Amino acid sequence: MIRQSVTRYSVSSRMVLVAGLFVLAIASVQSVVFSDEGQVTQGDKTPAKVQRKQRQKPLPRYFTRVVTPPQRAAIHKIQAKYQPQLEKLRAEIAAIEKAQEKESWAILSAEQQQQVKLLRKEAKQRREERLQNRRQEKLSTEKPK
């Protein structure tokens, strides 16, 4: 039984090694680009973020299970068409909410403003503690490899 687990681990290690080598091979080939004449040229040196295709917005919930590839493309075009309008409206909403917060803040007395600042600070500390606890729980529940 111990021998079997060692064998499984070895096979698993080999699979990880092969996958890693494959990724390295792909990464080294990625910088070579074929030109229109069929000649091999070096890729441009623009940052990877610029080279990547802009990430598309996900489809609405449950659409991915039923749409065909042409429908998916059509939906992405529709999303791209409305995206600038939505971004503009989101910016307007953010500005209105900021103005509302500023006016509401002005109504509070100095003491109340201090209390709100303290409450916000305490809430932030609690969030950070919960996040830290989740990270520790995750690390403690992971199985050693």
Secondary structure as GFF3:
##gff-version 3
##sequence-region A 1 145
A	DSSP	alpha_helix	2	30	.	.	.	ID=ss1
A	DSSP	beta_strand	32	34	.	.	.	ID=ss2
A	DSSP	beta_strand	40	42	.	.	.	ID=ss3
A	DSSP	alpha_helix	48	51	.	.	.	ID=ss4
A	DSSP	three_ten_helix	63	65	.	.	.	ID=ss5
A	DSSP	alpha_helix	69	107	.	.	.	ID=ss6
A	DSSP	alpha_helix	110	141	.	.	.	ID=ss7
###
